[in-house]
């Protein structure tokens, strides 16, 4: 089944206004453009140098997590035009033996103007619903939301 330009195979979460899909090796340009905004990487301190660096991030960090954990950062697209404002998703962090729920959106999303209004909370709630539906209780107990553990989320 096709959902706009995407197949149902790579759409992980669909809400009334958003599509969250797996990244592919063809998304280096999206990753690069998102991370060229200085305000987007101000606190993460991890700007992407060029398209080759973005491709490396996809190949060495994001894409392997899908195979290892069945989750990772997912590309977010607005319905119905499929505009890419950024990503939202989960990431296993070995240094804390836990999973974080994170997002990174273009500064336009921070302005909270339609259709971008409520983008961060909508993608976050969609992720929490996916976590409760798809992950085991043991996996849910190691997810950190801004330093707080998501325990026994049902």
KAJO-V653667 format. One record per residue. N is the residue number from 1. RES is the residue in one small letter. PHI is phi as a letter, one per 30 degrees, with the letter a starting at -180 (* if undefined). OMEGA is omega in degrees with one decimal (* if undefined). D_FIRST is the distance of its C-alpha to the first C-alpha in Angstrom with 2 decimals. Layout:
N,RES,PHI,OMEGA,D_FIRST / N,RES,PHI,OMEGA,D_FIRST
This chain:
1,x,*,177.3,0.00 / 2,x,c,174.4,3.79 / 3,x,c,-173.7,6.66 / 4,x,i,-179.5,9.55 / 5,x,d,-176.6,10.47 / 6,x,c,173.7,8.68 / 7,x,c,177.9,5.74 / 8,x,d,178.5,5.44 / 9,x,d,-176.6,7.94 / 10,x,c,172.5,10.47 / 11,x,d,-177.0,10.32 / 12,x,c,-177.1,13.05 / 13,x,b,174.8,14.33 / 14,x,b,174.9,13.47 / 15,x,c,179.3,16.55 / 16,x,e,-174.7,17.71 / 17,x,c,-171.9,18.62 / 18,x,b,166.6,17.10 / 19,x,b,173.2,14.22 / 20,x,c,-175.0,15.56 / 21,x,b,175.8,13.98 / 22,x,d,171.3,15.63 / 23,x,d,173.0,17.95 / 24,x,b,177.9,17.99 / 25,x,d,-179.2,21.11 / 26,x,d,-175.2,20.32 / 27,x,c,-177.5,20.97 / 28,x,e,179.8,24.75 / 29,x,d,178.4,25.47 / 30,x,d,-179.8,23.79 / 31,x,d,-179.6,25.76 / 32,x,d,-177.3,28.88 / 33,x,d,177.8,28.83 / 34,x,e,-173.6,28.32 / 35,x,d,174.8,31.24 / 36,x,d,177.4,33.63 / 37,x,d,-177.4,34.49 / 38,x,e,179.6,37.70 / 39,x,d,179.9,37.23 / 40,x,d,-177.1,33.86 / 41,x,c,-177.6,35.57 / 42,x,e,-175.8,38.96 / 43,x,c,179.3,38.89 / 44,x,d,177.2,36.63 / 45,x,h,179.3,38.86 / 46,x,b,178.3,36.17 / 47,x,d,178.3,35.56 / 48,x,c,-172.3,33.52 / 49,x,d,-175.9,35.93 / 50,x,a,-178.7,33.77 / 51,x,d,179.6,30.44 / 52,x,d,177.5,31.63 / 53,x,d,177.9,32.36 / 54,x,d,178.1,28.92 / 55,x,d,178.0,27.39 / 56,x,d,178.0,29.83 / 57,x,d,177.6,28.83 / 58,x,d,-173.8,25.18 / 59,x,d,-175.0,26.20 / 60,x,c,-175.7,29.00 / 61,x,c,-171.6,28.11 / 62,x,d,-174.1,24.56 / 63,x,d,178.3,22.44 / 64,x,d,-179.0,24.82 / 65,x,d,176.4,24.53 / 66,x,d,-178.1,20.88 / 67,x,d,-176.5,22.16 / 68,x,d,-169.8,25.40 / 69,x,b,-175.9,24.50 / 70,x,i,173.1,20.73 / 71,x,a,177.4,21.20 / 72,x,a,173.2,22.60 / 73,x,d,180.0,22.57 / 74,x,c,175.5,19.18 / 75,x,d,178.3,18.66 / 76,x,c,176.7,18.69 / 77,x,b,176.6,17.36 / 78,x,d,172.2,18.54 / 79,x,d,-6.3,16.56 / 80,x,c,-173.3,16.37 / 81,x,c,178.4,17.87 / 82,x,i,176.2,16.42 / 83,x,e,-178.6,20.04 / 84,x,c,177.2,20.81 / 85,x,d,-178.5,23.76 / 86,x,l,-179.0,23.89 / 87,x,b,175.5,22.82 / 88,x,a,178.7,23.19 / 89,x,l,-175.2,23.06 / 90,x,c,176.1,25.13 / 91,x,b,174.7,27.48 / 92,x,d,179.2,29.71 / 93,x,c,-176.4,33.28 / 94,x,d,-177.2,35.61 / 95,x,d,177.1,38.68 / 96,x,b,-175.8,38.29 / 97,x,h,-178.5,36.28 / 98,x,a,-179.3,33.83 / 99,x,c,174.9,30.51 / 100,x,c,174.8,30.53 / 101,x,c,-176.5,28.18 / 102,x,b,176.2,28.37 / 103,x,a,174.2,27.13 / 104,x,b,-178.2,28.13 / 105,x,b,176.0,27.61 / 106,x,e,-177.2,29.18 / 107,x,e,176.8,32.42 / 108,x,e,-180.0,30.96 / 109,x,d,-179.0,29.17 / 110,x,d,-177.7,32.62 / 111,x,d,177.3,33.89 / 112,x,i,175.5,31.86 / 113,x,c,177.6,31.37 / 114,x,d,3.4,28.46 / 115,x,d,-175.7,25.54 / 116,x,d,-176.3,26.48 / 117,x,e,177.3,28.59 / 118,x,i,-178.3,27.97 / 119,x,d,-177.8,25.39 / 120,x,d,179.1,27.08 / 121,x,d,179.5,27.62 / 122,x,d,179.6,24.12 / 123,x,d,178.7,22.51 / 124,x,d,179.0,25.31 / 125,x,d,176.7,24.84 / 126,x,d,177.8,21.10 / 127,x,d,179.8,22.19 / 128,x,d,177.3,24.95 / 129,x,d,178.3,22.73 / 130,x,d,179.0,20.42 / 131,x,e,-177.1,23.70 / 132,x,d,-178.5,25.05 / 133,x,d,-168.2,22.01 / 134,x,c,-176.1,21.19 / 135,x,c,177.7,24.57 / 136,x,d,179.2,27.63 / 137,x,e,179.0,30.79 / 138,x,d,178.0,32.46 / 139,x,d,-179.0,29.79 / 140,x,d,-174.9,29.82 / 141,x,d,179.5,33.58 / 142,x,c,178.7,33.58 / 143,x,c,-178.1,31.45 / 144,x,c,174.2,33.63 / 145,x,c,-178.6,33.16 / 146,x,h,175.7,35.82 / 147,x,i,179.3,38.10 / 148,x,c,-176.8,37.62 / 149,x,d,175.1,36.09 / 150,x,d,-175.5,33.29 / 151,x,c,174.4,34.93 / 152,x,h,178.0,33.82 / 153,x,d,178.3,31.07 / 154,x,b,*,29.78
